[in-house]
Each structure stands twice: as structure tokens, then as C-alpha cells.
Amino acid sequence: MTEGIYFDAPTYGKATLTPDPIQSTRDYSDKALADITQAMPLSAEDQQRFHVLLKGGIDYLQGMTSAECEQLVRNTTYLDFLDRYANQPEAVRQVLQDSWLPMMGAGWEAISTYEALYYGFPGTDRIRVTIKHGVEDPYIYKFPDGNASVARALVRYLIPKAIPGNTMEDLVTAKADYSQLDQPDNSVRIRLNSTAVNVRHTSRGDRVDVAYVQEGRVCRVRGRHVVMACYNQMIPHLCPEATAEQNAAIAQATKIPFVLGTFALRNWRAFQEAGYYKFYSPGKVFFQYLRLDFPVSLGDYKYAQKTDEPIVVTAWYSPRAPGLPAQDQYRAGRAQLMEMAFSDFETDIVNHFDGMLGSYGFDVERDMAGITLNRWPHGYAYEFEGVGINPAYGRYNGPHIQGRARIGRISIANSDSEAHAYVDGAVDAAHRAVSEQLAI
Ligand SMILES: Cc1cc2nc3c(=O)[nH]c(=O)nc-3n(C[C@H](O)[C@H](O)[C@H](O)COP(=O)(O)OP(=O)(O)OC[C@H]3O[C@@H](n4cnc5c(N)ncnc54)[C@H](O)[C@@H]3O)c2cc1C
């Protein structure tokens, strides 16, 4: 099975599936790329121009110095680059516009050509800008339940009696005993459903008071040290000791919102019949990305081995407002999420699966056992997505460094403070924050 593109009938006139070569052009021969573009519901001329783009090998910024290229790619959206330099028609730009949505939370109309170059999008292969790629493990190492097991492993280490077992294999199916989390004789106590509302030093400055709300009551704990590991933008509202400059630095980032859909299927025969395990949909569907979940078996947890067995589909939806700069899209998307109901999604999901896999035997009524939607108004930490961003900004340099400055016995963690959206960012932030406090 391979990656596919689903062109929906309401947008493209007829429902069509093709392989998705957008980020893997090198895996396809020229002939295969021609066949794929010719199968797309586009005009013959648009198909031909898309084929030329996918084939690569053209320097669309010919005549520019390396420095000029860099200046241009950092300050031009990829969609503009496709239009003004790569001579791509509107229909092709539309197909590509949302092709990196789950990572950016906005379409290419708001994200730079530099990002497209970094991630190897079509038309950028001959641009003379040197990109430093870090060494990354392939995106296959994960627990079956994702980062949940990372958190569970940490809890088990801190409070062993809360989760039985001691290996990676026995972690996934282990049942947590929540009653053990906050026992008075624990050396570490985890208090759930307790929202901090005020954090400040005592008048002598050698302790910190944290006021929190639990079941409608305001309570207080006092400690020698505090690490605030929440969405950093809340810190100015919780911590009156943060300076105006620090608050202004924190305000320069905002989290990226999204909705993660998890669809339980009774079988995945239609996926195999169609020949795809993953789909990008450039048209009018909510979940423009969906895929069969990663096949991970661990301990007693076994991934579906046969197409007749139940399976989970993971799907991404990015609420946003195309036309605005990326950060404004994230804020607008968050506001939209607050107004959306489950029913807004449900009909769309049913139509999506009908159109995409109906002709391969998928029957939503029969084959879809359940839909779970997790709204993440504050999803990914901001990593300077956008266009015209200061090129010096990145994980190790940017306003977030000033934003995470220690405030006496209060240190600041969370992936926001690293400008890095992934769990290693959160772990690095925690390590730095605790080290700051231990050094006092
Ligand atoms: C759907 C999804 C998929 C992801 N997939 C991956 C992946 O595959 N790989 C990867 O590396 N990363 C992934 N991430 C990112 C990863 O989950 C985050 O980087 C990581 O969870 C960040 O950890 P954190 O401690 O910074 O913040 P969080 O995990 O957000 O923790 C912050 C905690 O603070 C609590 N909190 C906030 N305000 C208060 C308050 N006032 N009082 C008390 N508590 C408060 C929150 O309830 C929350 O529990 C994904 C994220 C999402 C949302």
C-alpha cells in the first residue's frame, strides 16, 4: 500500500484517488509521474505543468546569487513561489496549498518557500540555498498509544504503585490506579483537576505560593521551588511577578490549534482494496490528512494483522483562516474551534469516507464503529512558522529565551519555552527549569 491523494467530487467534479508523489517525487519514474498527473481531475494543460514541476531539475531562480535566493525563499510564500517563479497554474497551486497542513497548521499561502525547500516540496530541488538538516530518526518509533505512554512511564517511575510493571512491553496495557497519585506518604504527589490561578513569592521571598482551583474551591500550596510548565501565554495572567518585557516576549508565540480525529473501523479491507494506507485531500473535507495508525505491536498489545481485524484511523483537521498571516490563522482557528460542535464534523466524515472508499466496498454504517474527536485549541508550540520570519530565530534563539527567564524561585518549562513542538522539547525544557532551581 502507498500514500494517496483523494480528490473529492464536490470540489473536483468526480471522486478520484491517485498516488501522492508530492513529497516523494524521487520514488517515481518520469513515466509514473506522467501517469499520476494524467489521472488527476485537472485540465490536460494543468496536468502537464504539474508533471513538469514534480519531475524537478529546473532552477526556477536562475540568475540569482545564493544570498538572493535565500532572501527570496525566506520572504516569499511557497504558493507565491509556485505562481511567480515556477509558472504553476491556479489549479495546481490549489492541489498543493494544504499539502503540509498538519505540520504547519496553515496552508502554503502563509508559509515560506524556505520551509518548502527544507521539507523537499516540488520545484525547490535546484534552489541554491544550503539547508542544515539535523539527524532525525525515522518517524516510526512510537508507543501504540503515542506520547500517552511517555507520560505513563514517567508517572510509574515517580509513583511505582500507581502503574504496575517495569518494562516498556508491560506499560501499554497496564491499568493505572489513579487513587495512588496523591497519597500523603508519597514522596511525589500528583494532584489532578487542579488549575493554578496565581503563583507568587511569599513576602520574605524564600517560598512560593501557588493558588489553585479544585472543584470550585481555591486552595493553596507553598513550596521552595515552582516550575510552571503550562502554555506559556498564560504565565502573564498567573504570575504577577513576570516583567512587562518578559510578558511581551512570551506574547510573540501562540500555539497551533488542531483537531485529532480517531476513527475506529471494524476492518480495513477497503484500504487494501484501494491500495492506500494514507490520504491527503486537497479539496473540501475537514480531515485533509488521514492514515491507518502506525503498525506497532508491543507486549500484549497487538496491531491489526489482517484486513478483517478492527483498526484505528488517525485524522488531522486544522482550523484556520486562509488569507491571514500564520499566527493570526492560529488565533482565528482557535476561536472557530470554540464554536464547532461534534455534529459539524460527523456528516463531513461520513461523506468523506463514502466518497473516498465507497467504491472500494467501504460502508460507513457497517464498517465505522466509532468517532472520537480531540480538540487541541493549544496544540503545537510555535516554531516560527510563517513568512518573513527573522532568520536568526529557531529553537536556540528567539523571543522564547527571554520569555522563559527564571523569576526567582519560579522557573518556566513547557515546549513553548523551547520553541519546539515535540516531546523532546518538553523534556529539555523540564530539565533546564529543574536545573535552574537546583542551582539556587
Ligand atoms: C495530537 C497531538 C499529537 C502529537 N504528536 C506528537 C508526536 O508524535 N511526537 C512528539 O514528539 N510530539 C507530539 N506532540 C507534541 C507533544 O505532545 C508535546 O510536545 C508535549 O506534550 C508538550 O509537553 P509540555 O509538557 O510542554 O505540555 P503539555 O503536554 O501540554 O502539558 C502541559 C500541562 O499543563 C497543564 N496545565 C495548563 N495550565 C495549567 C494550570 N493553570 N494549572 C495546572 N495545570 C495546567 C495542562 O493541563 C497540561 O497537562 C503531539 C501533540 C498533540 C496535541
The ligand as an SDF file (V2000), in Angstrom:
LIG
                    3D

 53 58  0  0  0  0  0  0  0  0999 V2000
   -2.4750   15.4670   18.8750 C   0  0  0  0  0  0  0  0  0  0  0  0
   -1.0070   15.6300   19.1710 C   0  0  0  0  0  0  0  0  0  0  0  0
   -0.1090   14.7690   18.6150 C   0  0  0  0  0  0  0  0  0  0  0  0
    1.2490   14.8950   18.9090 C   0  0  0  0  0  0  0  0  0  0  0  0
    2.1280   14.0000   18.3780 N   0  0  0  0  0  0  0  0  0  0  0  0
    3.4280   14.0630   18.7420 C   0  0  0  0  0  0  0  0  0  0  0  0
    4.3640   13.1010   18.3070 C   0  0  0  0  0  0  0  0  0  0  0  0
    4.0110   12.1930   17.5560 O   0  0  0  0  0  0  0  0  0  0  0  0
    5.6510   13.2040   18.7120 N   0  0  0  0  0  0  0  0  0  0  0  0
    6.0600   14.1920   19.5430 C   0  0  0  0  0  0  0  0  0  0  0  0
    7.2440   14.2300   19.9180 O   0  0  0  0  0  0  0  0  0  0  0  0
    5.1960   15.1350   19.9790 N   0  0  0  0  0  0  0  0  0  0  0  0
    3.9050   15.0920   19.5900 C   0  0  0  0  0  0  0  0  0  0  0  0
    3.0180   16.0350   20.0490 N   0  0  0  0  0  0  0  0  0  0  0  0
    3.5260   17.1320   20.8570 C   0  0  0  0  0  0  0  0  0  0  0  0
    3.7460   16.7310   22.3170 C   0  0  0  0  0  0  0  0  0  0  0  0
    2.5840   16.1240   22.8040 O   0  0  0  0  0  0  0  0  0  0  0  0
    4.0780   17.9920   23.0720 C   0  0  0  0  0  0  0  0  0  0  0  0
    5.3080   18.4760   22.5980 O   0  0  0  0  0  0  0  0  0  0  0  0
    4.2300   17.7350   24.5640 C   0  0  0  0  0  0  0  0  0  0  0  0
    3.0770   17.1560   25.1280 O   0  0  0  0  0  0  0  0  0  0  0  0
    4.4630   19.0610   25.2270 C   0  0  0  0  0  0  0  0  0  0  0  0
    4.6100   18.8240   26.5990 O   0  0  0  0  0  0  0  0  0  0  0  0
    4.5270   20.0170   27.5980 P   0  0  0  0  0  0  0  0  0  0  0  0
    4.8660   19.4900   28.9430 O   0  0  0  0  0  0  0  0  0  0  0  0
    5.2990   21.1660   27.0690 O   0  0  0  0  0  0  0  0  0  0  0  0
    2.9950   20.4910   27.5530 O   0  0  0  0  0  0  0  0  0  0  0  0
    1.6670   19.6710   27.7620 P   0  0  0  0  0  0  0  0  0  0  0  0
    1.8490   18.2270   27.4420 O   0  0  0  0  0  0  0  0  0  0  0  0
    0.6270   20.4590   27.0390 O   0  0  0  0  0  0  0  0  0  0  0  0
    1.4240   19.7680   29.3160 O   0  0  0  0  0  0  0  0  0  0  0  0
    1.0120   20.9510   29.9400 C   0  0  0  0  0  0  0  0  0  0  0  0
    0.1390   20.5470   31.1110 C   0  0  0  0  0  0  0  0  0  0  0  0
   -0.1260   21.6980   31.9050 O   0  0  0  0  0  0  0  0  0  0  0  0
   -1.4650   21.6280   32.3320 C   0  0  0  0  0  0  0  0  0  0  0  0
   -1.8750   22.9960   32.6540 N   0  0  0  0  0  0  0  0  0  0  0  0
   -2.0140   24.0490   31.8190 C   0  0  0  0  0  0  0  0  0  0  0  0
   -2.3970   25.1450   32.5060 N   0  0  0  0  0  0  0  0  0  0  0  0
   -2.4610   24.7840   33.8160 C   0  0  0  0  0  0  0  0  0  0  0  0
   -2.7980   25.4690   35.0110 C   0  0  0  0  0  0  0  0  0  0  0  0
   -3.1170   26.7660   35.0280 N   0  0  0  0  0  0  0  0  0  0  0  0
   -2.7940   24.7690   36.1650 N   0  0  0  0  0  0  0  0  0  0  0  0
   -2.4680   23.4530   36.1880 C   0  0  0  0  0  0  0  0  0  0  0  0
   -2.1240   22.7520   35.0960 N   0  0  0  0  0  0  0  0  0  0  0  0
   -2.1340   23.4190   33.9220 C   0  0  0  0  0  0  0  0  0  0  0  0
   -2.2000   21.0590   31.1500 C   0  0  0  0  0  0  0  0  0  0  0  0
   -3.4400   20.5130   31.5450 O   0  0  0  0  0  0  0  0  0  0  0  0
   -1.2130   20.0010   30.6820 C   0  0  0  0  0  0  0  0  0  0  0  0
   -1.4270   18.7790   31.3250 O   0  0  0  0  0  0  0  0  0  0  0  0
    1.6690   15.9350   19.7510 C   0  0  0  0  0  0  0  0  0  0  0  0
    0.7370   16.8210   20.3010 C   0  0  0  0  0  0  0  0  0  0  0  0
   -0.5970   16.6820   20.0180 C   0  0  0  0  0  0  0  0  0  0  0  0
   -1.5770   17.6560   20.6590 C   0  0  0  0  0  0  0  0  0  0  0  0
  1  2  1  0
  2  3  1  0
  2 52  2  0
  3  4  2  0
  4  5  1  0
  4 50  1  0
  5  6  2  0
  6  7  1  0
  6 13  1  0
  7  8  2  0
  7  9  1  0
  9 10  1  0
 10 11  2  0
 10 12  1  0
 12 13  2  0
 13 14  1  0
 14 15  1  0
 14 50  1  0
 15 16  1  0
 16 17  1  0
 16 18  1  0
 18 19  1  0
 18 20  1  0
 20 21  1  0
 20 22  1  0
 22 23  1  0
 23 24  1  0
 24 25  2  0
 24 26  1  0
 24 27  1  0
 27 28  1  0
 28 29  2  0
 28 30  1  0
 28 31  1  0
 31 32  1  0
 32 33  1  0
 33 34  1  0
 33 48  1  0
 34 35  1  0
 35 36  1  0
 35 46  1  0
 36 37  1  0
 36 45  1  0
 37 38  2  0
 38 39  1  0
 39 40  1  0
 39 45  2  0
 40 41  1  0
 40 42  2  0
 42 43  1  0
 43 44  2  0
 44 45  1  0
 46 47  1  0
 46 48  1  0
 48 49  1  0
 50 51  2  0
 51 52  1  0
 52 53  1  0
M  END
$$$$
